[in-house]
């Protein structure tokens, strides 16, 4: 199967006539000039032959993953990188990623190294993250593989810090709009980096408040309704070790409808929270940190986006949580009472 797929990739990524270079290059150059205001990181233009050599001609052993694009592992002079091929020729997604990442410089955002514009389909080249995605560790290779609570909390803080940077630190703030466990990559030290910027968009100066969580409106883009909500979902998954959507079982019977883990999680806060937390982290996690992260996740997925925190506020709270000790119990109880509407 992979061998057959690789042959299709080789055809799509082989060097074609000069029109591909002219067309793809013109698209990219025009987009960069119109969107980046001259503030871009230098990127390398790879040739089709260089990428074919780096991936052993897109050999199946170099295959990394498949989604809206296909990714291969490449090496050149001892350096590893990821080759992301927009196999369906999605130039809008290609341009979106190239524009967004060419302006970003943050340790928790995947680094764009270059692109190839002389093939039938566009290609981007990134730094290679050896531990795959967060989803790989939680939902693909088995239940979270005992990832320590301290690592989960650090990953949450790193992702939040990167999102806060995108929202407020750039001259043209960016909404990611696709934050999920499969768009969070892990390096050899399990440090997190955000990738997959194909759905990202700039926030204009007048629109510093968020977009629809379902992304059905391109007229108004907002960080709170999109990225903050999605981050809350990721935080819930880190706490529970469960993927977003699942069938709910009650008394050994399957409830005849699907509920999101978000609904189940929110309804369990303050009632039977112990039942939705992953057993391993209940045993080894700091109770105060778990409760605080639970309350923070609940804030992020509030139905009313105006009640959600900003990512800057999320980062500040997560950093506080990392320093929590038993002395913060009273503080947590006060916040719990306020959040549950008993104030």
C-alpha positions as CSV (number, residue, x, y, z in Angstrom):
1,X,0.0,0.0,0.0
2,X,2.7,2.5,1.0
3,X,4.7,1.4,-2.0
4,X,1.9,2.2,-4.3
5,X,1.3,5.5,-2.6
6,X,5.0,6.4,-2.8
7,X,4.9,6.0,-6.6
8,X,2.1,8.6,-6.7
9,X,4.1,10.9,-4.5
10,X,7.2,10.5,-6.7
11,X,5.2,11.5,-9.8
12,X,3.7,14.5,-8.1
13,X,7.0,15.7,-6.7
14,X,9.2,15.1,-9.8
15,X,10.6,18.1,-11.6
16,X,8.2,19.3,-14.3
17,X,8.5,22.0,-16.9
18,X,9.4,25.6,-16.0
19,X,5.8,26.6,-15.8
20,X,5.4,24.9,-12.4
21,X,8.3,27.0,-11.0
22,X,6.9,30.2,-12.5
23,X,3.4,29.6,-11.3
24,X,4.2,28.4,-7.8
25,X,6.9,30.9,-7.3
26,X,4.7,33.7,-8.4
27,X,1.9,32.6,-6.0
28,X,4.3,32.5,-3.1
29,X,6.2,35.7,-3.9
30,X,3.0,37.7,-4.4
31,X,1.5,36.4,-1.1
32,X,4.6,37.1,0.9
33,X,4.9,40.6,-0.5
34,X,1.2,41.5,0.2
35,X,1.0,39.9,3.6
36,X,4.4,40.0,5.3
37,X,5.2,43.7,5.2
38,X,8.9,42.8,4.7
39,X,9.1,41.0,8.1
40,X,10.0,37.4,7.0
41,X,12.5,34.8,8.1
42,X,14.9,33.7,5.3
43,X,13.9,30.3,3.9
44,X,15.7,28.0,1.5
45,X,14.4,27.1,-2.0
46,X,14.9,23.4,-2.3
47,X,15.1,21.7,-5.7
48,X,13.0,18.7,-6.5
49,X,16.1,16.6,-7.0
50,X,17.5,17.7,-3.5
51,X,14.3,16.5,-1.8
52,X,14.1,13.3,-3.8
53,X,17.7,12.5,-2.7
54,X,17.0,13.5,0.9
55,X,14.0,11.1,1.1
56,X,15.6,8.2,-0.9
57,X,13.2,9.1,-3.7
58,X,10.2,9.1,-1.3
59,X,10.8,5.6,-0.1
60,X,8.1,4.0,2.0
61,X,10.6,3.7,4.9
62,X,10.8,7.5,5.0
63,X,7.0,7.9,5.3
64,X,6.0,9.7,8.5
65,X,2.3,10.5,8.2
66,X,-0.8,11.3,6.1
67,X,-3.5,13.8,6.6
68,X,-4.4,16.8,4.5
69,X,-0.9,16.4,3.3
70,X,1.8,13.7,3.3
71,X,5.0,13.9,5.3
72,X,8.3,12.2,4.7
73,X,11.5,12.2,6.7
74,X,14.5,13.7,4.9
75,X,18.2,13.9,5.7
76,X,21.0,16.0,4.2
77,X,24.5,16.1,5.4
78,X,23.5,14.6,8.8
79,X,20.6,17.0,9.3
80,X,17.0,15.7,9.5
81,X,14.0,17.6,8.3
82,X,10.3,17.0,7.5
83,X,9.1,17.2,3.9
84,X,5.4,18.1,3.8
85,X,3.8,17.6,0.4
86,X,0.4,19.2,-0.4
87,X,-0.6,16.2,-2.4
88,X,-4.0,17.6,-3.5
89,X,-2.3,20.7,-4.8
90,X,-3.9,22.9,-2.1
91,X,-2.1,26.1,-2.9
92,X,-4.2,28.1,-0.4
93,X,-3.1,25.9,2.5
94,X,0.5,26.0,1.2
95,X,0.5,29.8,1.0
96,X,-1.1,30.1,4.4
97,X,1.5,28.0,6.1
98,X,4.4,29.6,4.3
99,X,3.2,33.2,5.1
100,X,2.4,32.4,8.8
101,X,5.6,30.5,9.6
102,X,7.9,32.8,7.7
103,X,7.0,35.5,10.2
104,X,7.1,33.5,13.4
105,X,10.1,32.9,15.6
106,X,9.2,31.1,18.8
107,X,10.8,28.0,20.4
108,X,7.4,26.3,20.7
109,X,6.4,26.8,17.0
110,X,7.8,24.5,14.4
111,X,10.4,26.1,12.3
112,X,10.0,26.5,8.5
113,X,13.2,25.7,6.7
114,X,12.2,26.1,3.1
115,X,10.0,25.1,0.2
116,X,10.1,23.6,-3.2
117,X,8.1,25.3,-6.0
118,X,9.3,23.5,-9.1
119,X,7.0,20.4,-8.7
120,X,3.3,19.8,-9.7
121,X,2.3,20.1,-6.1
122,X,3.8,22.5,-3.5
123,X,6.1,21.3,-0.8
124,X,7.2,22.9,2.5
125,X,10.3,21.7,4.5
126,X,10.3,21.9,8.3
127,X,12.5,21.0,11.2
128,X,12.0,17.3,12.1
129,X,10.4,16.5,15.5
130,X,11.5,13.0,16.4
131,X,8.6,12.1,18.8
132,X,5.8,12.7,16.5
133,X,2.5,14.3,17.6
134,X,0.8,14.5,20.9
135,X,-2.0,12.4,19.5
136,X,0.5,9.7,18.6
137,X,1.4,9.3,22.2
138,X,-2.2,9.5,23.6
139,X,-4.5,7.9,21.1
140,X,-2.6,6.1,18.4
141,X,0.0,3.9,20.1
142,X,-2.1,3.2,23.2
143,X,-3.3,5.1,26.3
144,X,-0.9,7.9,26.9
145,X,1.9,5.5,27.6
146,X,2.2,6.7,31.2
147,X,3.2,10.2,30.3
148,X,4.1,11.9,33.7
149,X,1.8,14.6,34.9
150,X,4.8,17.1,35.0
151,X,5.4,16.5,31.3
152,X,1.7,17.0,30.5
153,X,1.6,20.3,32.4
154,X,4.8,21.5,30.7
155,X,3.4,20.7,27.3
156,X,0.2,22.6,28.1
157,X,2.3,25.6,29.2
158,X,4.4,25.5,26.1
159,X,1.5,25.3,23.7
160,X,-0.3,28.1,25.6
161,X,2.8,30.3,25.5
162,X,3.1,29.8,21.7
163,X,-0.5,30.7,21.1
164,X,-0.2,33.8,23.3
165,X,2.8,34.8,21.2
166,X,0.8,34.4,18.0
167,X,-2.1,36.4,19.3
168,X,-0.3,39.4,20.8
169,X,3.5,39.5,20.0
170,X,3.4,39.8,16.2
171,X,2.9,43.0,14.2
172,X,0.1,41.1,12.5
173,X,-1.4,38.7,15.1
174,X,-2.3,35.2,13.9
175,X,-5.1,32.9,14.9
176,X,-4.1,29.3,14.4
177,X,-7.6,27.8,14.0
178,X,-6.5,24.2,14.1
179,X,-5.1,23.5,17.6
180,X,-5.5,19.8,18.4
181,X,-3.4,16.9,19.6
182,X,-2.4,16.0,16.1
183,X,-1.1,19.5,15.3
184,X,1.2,19.6,18.4
185,X,4.6,18.0,17.7
186,X,7.1,16.7,20.3
187,X,10.9,16.9,20.1
188,X,13.3,14.4,21.6
189,X,12.9,16.0,25.0
190,X,9.1,16.0,24.7
191,X,9.0,19.8,24.3
192,X,5.9,20.9,22.4
193,X,5.9,22.8,19.1
194,X,2.8,23.9,17.2
195,X,2.6,23.0,13.6
196,X,-0.1,22.7,10.9
197,X,-0.7,26.3,10.0
198,X,-2.8,25.7,6.9
199,X,-6.0,27.1,8.4
200,X,-4.3,30.0,10.2
201,X,-5.4,33.6,9.5
202,X,-4.3,37.1,10.5
203,X,-6.3,39.1,13.0
204,X,-6.8,42.7,11.7
205,X,-6.3,45.6,14.0
206,X,-10.0,45.9,14.7
207,X,-10.6,42.2,15.3
208,X,-8.5,41.3,18.3
209,X,-11.4,39.4,19.8
210,X,-12.2,35.8,18.5
211,X,-13.7,33.7,15.7
212,X,-16.5,31.1,15.6
213,X,-15.3,27.7,17.1
214,X,-16.7,25.9,14.0
215,X,-14.8,28.2,11.7
216,X,-17.9,28.8,9.5
217,X,-17.4,32.5,9.3
218,X,-14.4,34.0,7.6
219,X,-15.6,37.5,8.2
220,X,-14.7,37.8,11.9
221,X,-11.7,36.0,13.3
222,X,-11.2,35.8,17.0
223,X,-8.7,34.1,19.3
224,X,-11.0,33.3,22.2
225,X,-13.7,31.4,20.3
226,X,-11.2,29.4,18.2
227,X,-7.8,28.9,19.7
228,X,-8.8,29.3,23.4
229,X,-11.6,26.8,23.0
230,X,-9.4,24.4,21.1
231,X,-6.6,24.8,23.7
232,X,-9.2,23.9,26.4
233,X,-10.0,20.7,24.6
234,X,-6.3,19.8,24.4
235,X,-5.9,20.5,28.1
236,X,-8.9,18.3,28.9
237,X,-7.3,15.5,26.8
238,X,-4.1,15.9,28.8
239,X,-5.9,15.7,32.0
240,X,-8.2,12.8,31.1
241,X,-6.1,10.8,28.7
242,X,-9.2,10.5,26.5
243,X,-9.9,11.8,23.0
244,X,-12.5,14.4,22.4
245,X,-15.3,12.4,21.0
246,X,-16.4,9.1,22.4
247,X,-19.5,7.0,23.2
248,X,-20.6,7.4,26.8
249,X,-21.4,4.2,28.7
250,X,-23.9,4.2,31.6
251,X,-24.6,1.0,33.6
252,X,-22.9,-1.1,30.9
253,X,-25.3,0.3,28.3
254,X,-24.2,2.6,25.5
255,X,-26.0,5.9,25.6
256,X,-27.9,6.2,22.3
257,X,-26.1,9.4,21.3
258,X,-22.6,10.7,21.1
259,X,-21.5,13.3,23.6
260,X,-18.3,15.2,23.4
261,X,-15.8,14.7,26.1
262,X,-16.1,18.4,26.7
263,X,-19.7,18.1,27.7
264,X,-19.0,15.1,29.9
265,X,-16.0,16.9,31.5
266,X,-17.8,20.1,32.2
267,X,-20.8,18.4,33.7
268,X,-18.5,16.3,36.0
269,X,-16.6,19.3,37.5
270,X,-17.6,19.6,41.1
271,X,-19.7,16.4,40.9
272,X,-17.7,13.3,40.0
273,X,-14.5,14.8,38.6
274,X,-12.5,11.9,39.9
275,X,-14.2,9.6,37.4
276,X,-13.0,11.6,34.3
277,X,-9.4,12.0,35.4
278,X,-6.9,9.5,34.2
279,X,-6.0,7.0,36.9
280,X,-2.3,7.4,36.6
281,X,-2.2,11.1,37.1
282,X,-4.6,11.0,40.0
283,X,-2.1,8.8,41.7
284,X,1.1,10.7,41.0
285,X,-0.1,14.3,40.2
286,X,-0.2,17.1,42.6
287,X,-3.9,17.3,43.6
288,X,-3.9,21.1,43.7
289,X,-2.4,21.3,40.2
290,X,-5.0,18.8,38.8
291,X,-7.9,20.7,40.3
292,X,-6.5,24.1,39.1
293,X,-5.9,22.8,35.5
294,X,-9.4,21.3,35.6
295,X,-10.9,24.7,36.4
296,X,-8.8,26.4,33.8
297,X,-9.9,24.0,31.1
298,X,-13.5,24.6,32.1
299,X,-13.0,28.3,31.6
300,X,-11.5,27.8,28.2
301,X,-14.5,25.9,26.9
302,X,-17.2,28.1,28.3
303,X,-20.2,28.3,25.9
304,X,-20.0,32.1,26.0
305,X,-16.7,33.1,24.4
306,X,-16.7,36.4,26.4
307,X,-16.3,34.3,29.6
308,X,-13.2,32.6,28.2
309,X,-9.7,33.9,29.2
310,X,-7.2,35.2,26.7
311,X,-4.2,33.0,26.0
312,X,-2.0,35.5,27.9
313,X,-4.2,34.9,31.0
314,X,-4.0,31.1,30.4
315,X,-0.2,31.2,30.3
316,X,0.0,33.2,33.5
317,X,-2.4,30.8,35.3
318,X,-0.5,27.7,34.1
319,X,2.8,29.2,35.4
320,X,1.1,29.8,38.7
321,X,-0.2,26.3,38.7
322,X,3.3,24.9,38.2
323,X,4.4,26.6,41.4
324,X,1.4,25.4,43.4
325,X,1.8,23.8,46.9
326,X,-0.6,22.8,49.6
327,X,-0.9,26.5,50.6
328,X,-3.0,27.2,47.6
329,X,-5.9,25.0,48.6
330,X,-8.0,27.8,50.0
331,X,-7.4,29.8,46.8
332,X,-8.6,26.9,44.7
333,X,-11.7,26.4,46.8
334,X,-12.6,30.1,46.3
335,X,-12.1,29.8,42.6
336,X,-14.1,26.6,42.4
337,X,-17.0,28.3,44.3
338,X,-16.9,31.3,42.0
339,X,-16.7,29.2,38.8
340,X,-19.6,27.1,39.8
341,X,-21.8,30.2,40.3
342,X,-22.1,30.1,44.1
343,X,-20.6,33.5,44.7
